[in-house]
């Protein structure tokens, strides 16, 4: 189980959760996504906003309040991909958790773990998408997760959010000793900005107080057009790349008098390749960790 988290918004948490989940599902893995965000942008990225599976987080809230086992639902059109939707009903979750913490102390942060535990068996991997700047819900995710995957941009805001989360990570390990840092993913960066990437690696080492940088080799490059198309159309990078490859050339649309018709950027194929590399590296890290644990 992986919590995808950073205390800063806009650093790619939801985009990575949606695309990583869809990428691994395409490869035959059974993946469950848990949306802890009241904005429920995962519903936009995967195109199920206002469909019959979009319960606005009602099932997730009820499970946490009552202890009922969480049940994920299939994401339409994507074999092997399941979701526990988020949404506006999660507005009440912060208040619920404040009361739980007052009654049970930090052990209340294991509430999500207890709701998820009976439901994990069918899945190869569970990814938890977390909201920014909501420490209670981030703590819930860290209390449930085996691994932390932290997206960040190379700007100051993303790195500040990362340092704040590093502090919460240290505290979370006191109630969830199995939690470990899987890695940091650079998001929305220039693929050629190697000097900036080296500087970020140094800052990550300082934030976590470790000798080797946990920044993953795979990164997700910047493409504003792909990001906008993905959210507006409810398509993953791979799906956008397929649509871009299938669309008529610009000259064909111009000859047909449709030159003003919106076009999908061919850059989608580069972003899709980034997610392929990220998925492969994460699988390798998980396999290495499992082998080490067995040894």
Secondary structure as UniProt FT lines:
FT   STRAND          2..4
FT   HELIX           13..26
FT   TURN            27..28
FT   STRAND          31..35
FT   TURN            38..39
FT   HELIX           41..45
FT   TURN            46..47
FT   TURN            49..50
FT   TURN            52..53
FT   TURN            56..57
FT   HELIX           58..66
FT   STRAND          73..74
FT   TURN            76..77
FT   TURN            79..80
FT   STRAND          81..84
FT   HELIX           88..92
FT   HELIX           93..104
FT   HELIX           105..110
FT   HELIX           111..117
FT   TURN            118..119
FT   TURN            121..122
FT   STRAND          125..129
FT   TURN            132..133
FT   HELIX           135..144
FT   STRAND          147..152
FT   HELIX           156..175
FT   TURN            177..178
FT   STRAND          180..189
FT   TURN            191..192
FT   HELIX           194..208
FT   STRAND          220..221
FT   HELIX           224..233
FT   HELIX           237..246
FT   HELIX           250..255
FT   TURN            256..257
FT   TURN            259..260
FT   TURN            266..267
FT   HELIX           268..294
//
